[in-house]
Each structure stands twice: as structure tokens, then as C-alpha cells.
């Protein structure tokens, strides 16, 4: 009875269904377990469990869910900066799998994203091309498996490699995404010396007596922008992660003009040239528009502030919840 209960627990907890992952170059899932990748969800505890229907690409997970095997939604996420990358040079590379259950195997396959793929969109079959495969013909592998493949040498920058382990006795497969900084520029080691493009269209979108809100258009990079540094004149005053393109500068003096620029930074600490300079002035507290509020009577030309933006009343009314200036253009116009 005790043995039966133990077996049942193992099956229900997924231990028996946990089977293998790529340990070198380190896969996206394993980097989650190592806490290098963050906000990964359940896969951080079981990088070996990304199992779905096999016969890829005819079968397998749906487009947009391939990198998480259709079962780990956090791994579906895809942007140029979402995942930590491992450096790789094109040409012969060895891929090592650690297996926790050595299933009879049909085939091992390796795909890479195509040149010109969109790194800010979840990966679909049309984004991938096969570059290496090994047919095991149903043999049972050892618990450590290595394959040497020629990684394409016709592209550099951020690419995703997908390893697929096709199982012979279940009809399923295991999926492992590997985020790589691929180098074929002769520098070796996957080094990245290319700086991001300069941020553009830096502008002020709102101001109070002590703060200025800045926004800009995102930079691009051969691998991925990891953040932006905001400068007041030549002094850095703050920074944001690469997915953010706005920042609120605080602690400023009232009714004072300031000049700002922004620079982008990538994972190799390459810094872009400065954006255009943006000049903005903090407001005079005596002339600031009051915050918008519900259950308040407003007349034509009254000014209010909502979410840092100043609006002018277009039609007299008594405000209600849900009539915020940003959602009622018939009543309010942005100044």
C-alpha cells in the first residue's frame, strides 16, 4: 500500500513525467531555474518538463506557444530584452542535454529563428528553420546526450535556437528554447561591440511644479536594449528598463526650465549617442490646474489635471465616475 501511494504521488506531481533539458548552451528554462531569468512561473522548478505533442513542426504546440511547450505561458513571452542570452559563435557548437528519464528516441532536431525575424513577437513555425538533426531510430539514449551542429554563420545578433527531442514510445516531444547572442563578425566569443541607436523624439508630456514627465521613441540594437539613462544637462538623473520609454524626473524647482537627453544601453554596456535635447519648464504652483474629481461642476474653459495631463472643459457638466477627461473627448480636450 505504501509503495502504491508513493507511485501515485510521483505521477500526480509530475516527477515521472519530467524528462530533459539543454544544459549547454544554457536553455531559457534552465536559466529560469538558475534565477538568471526571472518571473518564469512554474518552469523554474521543472525545466525538464516542457513536454507537448511531438512530430514537430507538423504537430506540437500552437504557434506563439512553442517555446513553452504550450503549458508554461511565461515562456511564450518574447521581446528583444525579455530573456538573458548566452554568447555563441556560428559554426560547430555542441548541445548537451541532461535527461531525467531516458525515453526511446525517434529524433533530435535543432531549429533557429530566420534572418529578419521579429524578436518582439511570440515565435511561430514560420519564424524557424531546421539546421541540424539526428535520427536515433527508437534507441534509448544515455542520461547525458551531446550533439555537435553547425550553427549558421550568415547572421549575427539575437536569435532563438529551439531544440526538440522526439520520443518514440509516447508520441510526445520535449522543447527547449535557447536565447543566443550569435556572433559571426570575426570577434569570437559572441562579443557585442555595437551600440544601440539613439532614442528619438524625446519630449515632455506633462509637468507639475516639481516634476517633468519625459517620453521617447525606443532605440534598436543588434542584440537588445536593456535600459535607458536619463540626463539633465550632462548629469544622469535616473534610468529605466529597456521595455520602458518614459520617466518622471522629480525633485525639481517650480517655474524653472530644464534640458534633458536620453541614452540607450545594451547588455554589453554599449551606450548609444544622446537623443535630441528636450527642454521643459515646471509649472508655477499658483497657476496649476486642480485635479479632476467626480461629482464636481465644471464650466466651459475650466482647466483640470488628470494623470499628469492638463485638460480644458468643452461643455459645462457635473462629472460622474467614468467621465474621466481621458475617456470623454466630448467634454474635455487635452491642452
C-alpha positions as CSV (number, residue, x, y, z in Angstrom):
1,X,0.0,0.0,0.0
2,X,2.8,2.4,0.9
3,X,4.5,1.7,-2.5
4,X,1.3,2.3,-4.3
5,X,0.8,5.7,-2.6
6,X,4.3,6.7,-3.4
7,X,4.0,5.9,-7.0
8,X,0.7,7.8,-7.2
9,X,2.2,10.9,-5.6
10,X,5.1,10.8,-8.0
11,X,2.9,10.5,-11.1
12,X,0.5,13.2,-9.9
13,X,3.3,15.6,-9.0
14,X,4.9,15.3,-12.4
15,X,8.1,13.8,-11.3
16,X,7.8,10.8,-13.5
17,X,6.8,13.0,-16.5
18,X,9.9,15.2,-16.0
19,X,12.4,14.2,-18.6
20,X,15.1,16.5,-20.0
21,X,16.6,19.9,-20.7
22,X,19.5,21.5,-22.5
23,X,22.2,22.4,-20.1
24,X,24.8,23.8,-22.5
25,X,24.3,26.2,-24.1
26,X,22.0,27.1,-21.2
27,X,18.4,27.0,-22.2
28,X,15.8,29.6,-21.3
29,X,14.1,27.2,-18.9
30,X,17.4,26.3,-17.1
31,X,18.3,30.0,-16.7
32,X,14.9,30.4,-15.0
33,X,15.8,27.7,-12.5
34,X,19.2,29.4,-12.0
35,X,17.4,32.7,-11.3
36,X,19.1,34.4,-14.2
37,X,15.8,34.7,-16.0
38,X,13.1,36.0,-13.7
39,X,9.2,35.9,-13.5
40,X,9.3,32.5,-15.1
41,X,6.4,30.8,-13.3
42,X,6.4,27.1,-12.5
43,X,9.1,26.1,-15.1
44,X,11.7,27.5,-12.7
45,X,11.1,24.3,-10.6
46,X,11.0,21.9,-13.5
47,X,13.0,23.0,-16.6
48,X,12.9,19.3,-17.8
49,X,9.1,19.2,-18.1
50,X,8.4,21.2,-21.3
51,X,6.5,18.3,-22.9
52,X,3.9,18.6,-25.6
53,X,2.7,16.6,-28.7
54,X,5.5,15.6,-31.0
55,X,6.1,15.3,-34.7
56,X,7.1,19.0,-34.8
57,X,6.6,21.1,-36.9
58,X,3.5,19.2,-38.3
59,X,2.4,18.6,-34.7
60,X,3.4,20.1,-31.4
61,X,2.4,23.3,-29.6
62,X,0.4,26.1,-31.2
63,X,2.3,29.0,-32.9
64,X,3.1,31.5,-30.2
65,X,3.3,28.8,-27.5
66,X,6.2,26.7,-28.9
67,X,8.9,28.0,-26.6
68,X,6.8,26.9,-23.5
69,X,5.5,23.7,-25.0
70,X,2.0,25.1,-24.8
71,X,2.0,24.6,-21.0
72,X,4.3,27.2,-19.5
73,X,2.8,30.6,-20.5
74,X,5.6,32.7,-19.1
75,X,8.0,31.0,-21.6
76,X,5.7,32.1,-24.5
77,X,6.7,35.8,-23.9
78,X,9.0,37.2,-26.5
79,X,10.7,40.6,-26.7
80,X,14.2,41.6,-27.6
81,X,15.0,42.1,-23.9
82,X,12.9,39.6,-22.0
83,X,15.4,36.8,-21.8
84,X,19.1,36.6,-20.8
85,X,21.2,35.5,-23.7
86,X,24.2,33.2,-24.0
87,X,27.1,34.1,-26.3
88,X,27.7,31.8,-29.3
89,X,29.8,31.9,-32.4
90,X,28.5,30.4,-35.6
91,X,29.9,27.1,-36.9
92,X,30.4,23.9,-34.9
93,X,28.7,24.0,-31.5
94,X,27.9,21.2,-29.0
95,X,24.4,21.0,-27.5
96,X,24.3,18.9,-24.2
97,X,21.0,17.5,-22.8
98,X,20.5,16.3,-19.3
99,X,17.8,13.6,-19.2
100,X,15.9,12.6,-16.1
101,X,14.1,9.8,-17.9
102,X,15.9,8.3,-20.9
103,X,13.0,7.6,-23.3
104,X,13.3,5.6,-26.5
105,X,14.0,8.3,-29.1
106,X,12.9,8.9,-32.7
107,X,14.9,12.1,-33.4
108,X,16.7,15.2,-32.1
109,X,16.1,18.4,-34.1
110,X,17.5,21.9,-33.9
111,X,15.9,25.0,-35.3
112,X,16.9,28.6,-35.4
113,X,15.0,31.8,-36.0
114,X,15.3,33.1,-39.5
115,X,17.1,36.2,-40.6
116,X,14.9,39.2,-40.1
117,X,12.6,37.5,-37.5
118,X,10.7,39.7,-35.2
119,X,12.2,39.4,-31.8
120,X,9.3,41.2,-30.2
121,X,6.6,38.7,-31.3
122,X,6.0,35.2,-29.9
123,X,7.7,32.6,-32.0
124,X,5.7,30.7,-34.8
125,X,6.7,27.9,-37.0
126,X,7.2,30.3,-39.9
127,X,9.9,32.0,-37.8
128,X,12.0,28.8,-37.6
129,X,14.3,26.9,-39.9
130,X,15.9,23.5,-39.3
131,X,19.7,23.4,-39.3
132,X,20.6,20.1,-37.6
133,X,19.0,16.7,-36.8
134,X,19.9,13.3,-35.5
135,X,17.8,10.1,-36.0
136,X,18.1,7.6,-33.2
137,X,15.7,5.1,-34.7
138,X,13.9,4.3,-31.4
139,X,17.1,3.7,-29.4
140,X,17.2,4.5,-25.7
141,X,19.8,7.3,-25.0
142,X,22.1,7.7,-22.0
143,X,21.2,10.2,-19.4
144,X,23.6,12.7,-20.9
145,X,23.4,13.4,-24.7
146,X,25.6,15.6,-26.8
147,X,25.2,16.7,-30.4
148,X,27.6,18.8,-32.5
149,X,25.8,21.0,-35.0
150,X,27.0,23.7,-37.4
151,X,25.1,26.8,-36.3
152,X,24.5,29.2,-39.2
153,X,27.3,31.7,-39.9
154,X,25.2,34.0,-42.1
155,X,23.7,36.0,-39.3
156,X,24.7,37.9,-36.1
157,X,22.8,39.3,-33.1
158,X,19.9,37.9,-31.1
159,X,18.4,34.6,-32.3
160,X,16.5,31.8,-30.6
161,X,17.5,28.1,-31.1
162,X,14.8,25.5,-30.5
163,X,15.9,22.0,-29.5
164,X,13.2,19.3,-30.0
165,X,13.6,15.8,-28.5
166,X,11.1,13.5,-30.3
167,X,10.1,10.5,-28.2
168,X,9.4,7.1,-29.9
169,X,7.2,5.4,-27.3
170,X,4.8,8.2,-26.3
171,X,4.2,10.4,-29.4
172,X,5.3,13.4,-27.4
173,X,8.4,15.6,-27.6
174,X,10.3,17.9,-25.3
175,X,11.0,21.5,-26.3
176,X,14.0,23.7,-25.2
177,X,14.4,27.3,-26.3
178,X,18.0,28.8,-26.1
179,X,18.4,32.6,-26.4
180,X,21.7,33.3,-28.1
181,X,23.8,36.4,-28.9
182,X,25.2,35.0,-32.1
183,X,28.5,36.3,-33.4
184,X,29.8,35.8,-36.9
185,X,31.8,39.1,-37.2
186,X,35.2,37.6,-36.5
187,X,35.4,38.9,-33.0
188,X,34.7,35.5,-31.5
189,X,33.0,34.5,-28.2
190,X,29.8,36.3,-29.2
191,X,31.2,39.7,-28.2
192,X,28.9,42.6,-28.8
193,X,30.5,45.9,-29.7
194,X,27.6,47.5,-31.5
195,X,25.9,50.3,-29.6
196,X,22.1,50.8,-29.8
197,X,20.7,53.5,-32.0
198,X,20.0,56.8,-30.2
199,X,16.5,57.3,-28.7
200,X,14.4,59.7,-30.8
201,X,11.6,62.2,-30.3
202,X,12.4,62.9,-26.7
203,X,9.6,65.2,-25.4
204,X,7.9,66.4,-22.3
205,X,4.3,65.1,-21.9
206,X,3.4,66.7,-18.6
207,X,4.8,68.9,-15.8
208,X,4.0,69.9,-12.3
209,X,5.7,72.4,-10.1
210,X,8.3,69.8,-9.0
211,X,8.3,67.2,-11.8
212,X,8.5,66.7,-15.6
213,X,7.3,63.6,-17.4
214,X,9.5,62.6,-20.4
215,X,8.8,60.1,-23.2
216,X,10.8,59.0,-26.2
217,X,10.7,56.5,-29.1
218,X,12.5,53.2,-28.5
219,X,16.1,52.5,-29.7
220,X,17.0,49.4,-31.6
221,X,20.1,47.1,-31.1
222,X,21.6,44.1,-32.8
223,X,21.1,42.1,-29.5
224,X,18.7,44.1,-27.5
225,X,18.3,47.3,-25.5
226,X,18.4,46.6,-21.7
227,X,17.7,50.1,-20.5
228,X,17.8,53.9,-20.8
229,X,19.7,56.6,-18.8
230,X,18.1,60.0,-18.4
231,X,20.4,63.0,-18.3
232,X,19.7,66.6,-17.1
233,X,22.2,68.5,-19.0
234,X,25.2,66.1,-18.6
235,X,24.2,64.7,-15.2
236,X,22.4,61.3,-15.0
237,X,19.2,61.7,-13.0
238,X,17.6,58.3,-13.5
239,X,17.2,55.1,-15.5
240,X,14.6,52.6,-16.7
241,X,14.5,49.1,-18.1
242,X,14.6,48.6,-21.8
243,X,10.9,48.0,-22.2
244,X,10.0,51.4,-20.7
245,X,10.1,54.6,-22.8
246,X,9.0,57.2,-20.2
247,X,10.4,58.6,-17.0
248,X,9.3,61.2,-14.4
249,X,12.0,63.5,-13.2
250,X,11.2,64.6,-9.7
251,X,12.6,67.0,-7.1
252,X,12.7,69.9,-9.5
253,X,12.2,73.6,-8.7
254,X,8.9,75.4,-9.6
255,X,8.6,77.6,-12.7
256,X,12.1,76.6,-13.9
257,X,13.3,75.5,-17.3
258,X,15.3,72.2,-17.7
259,X,17.0,70.4,-20.6
260,X,17.1,66.6,-20.9
261,X,18.6,63.9,-23.1
262,X,18.3,60.1,-23.0
263,X,20.8,57.4,-24.0
264,X,20.1,53.7,-24.6
265,X,22.3,50.9,-23.1
266,X,22.6,47.2,-24.2
267,X,23.6,44.0,-22.3
268,X,27.3,44.6,-23.1
269,X,27.1,48.1,-21.7
270,X,27.4,49.7,-25.1
271,X,25.8,53.2,-24.8
272,X,24.1,55.0,-27.6
273,X,24.6,58.5,-28.7
274,X,22.3,61.0,-27.0
275,X,18.8,61.6,-28.1
276,X,17.6,65.0,-29.2
277,X,17.6,67.6,-26.3
278,X,14.2,68.3,-24.9
279,X,13.5,71.5,-22.9
280,X,10.6,71.7,-20.5
281,X,9.5,74.1,-17.7
282,X,8.0,73.2,-14.4
283,X,4.7,74.9,-13.6
284,X,4.0,77.8,-11.3
285,X,2.1,76.4,-8.3
286,X,-0.2,79.4,-8.3
287,X,-1.5,78.6,-11.8
288,X,-1.6,74.8,-11.7
289,X,-4.9,73.2,-12.7
290,X,-6.6,71.3,-9.9
291,X,-7.0,67.5,-10.1
292,X,-10.2,66.3,-11.9
293,X,-12.7,64.9,-9.4
294,X,-16.2,63.2,-9.8
295,X,-19.3,64.9,-8.5
296,X,-17.9,68.3,-9.4
297,X,-19.4,71.0,-11.6
298,X,-17.2,72.2,-14.4
299,X,-17.8,75.2,-16.8
300,X,-16.5,75.8,-20.3
301,X,-12.7,76.6,-20.3
302,X,-12.1,75.2,-16.8
303,X,-8.8,73.5,-16.6
304,X,-8.1,70.3,-14.7
305,X,-5.2,67.9,-14.3
306,X,-5.7,64.1,-14.8
307,X,-2.9,61.6,-14.8
308,X,-0.4,64.4,-15.2
309,X,-2.1,65.8,-18.3
310,X,-4.0,69.1,-18.4
311,X,-7.5,69.2,-19.9
312,X,-9.8,72.1,-20.8
313,X,-13.6,71.8,-20.4
314,X,-15.5,71.9,-23.7
315,X,-19.0,71.6,-22.3
316,X,-20.5,72.5,-18.9
317,X,-21.4,69.5,-16.8
318,X,-21.3,67.8,-13.4
319,X,-18.8,65.0,-13.5
320,X,-19.5,61.4,-12.7
321,X,-17.3,58.3,-12.1
322,X,-16.4,57.0,-15.6
323,X,-16.4,60.5,-17.1
324,X,-12.6,61.0,-16.7
325,X,-11.2,63.6,-19.1
326,X,-9.1,60.9,-21.0
327,X,-12.3,58.9,-21.9
328,X,-14.7,61.7,-22.6
329,X,-13.4,63.8,-25.6
330,X,-16.9,65.4,-26.0
331,X,-16.4,67.1,-22.6
332,X,-12.7,67.6,-22.4
333,X,-9.8,68.4,-24.7
334,X,-6.2,67.9,-23.9
335,X,-4.2,71.2,-23.6
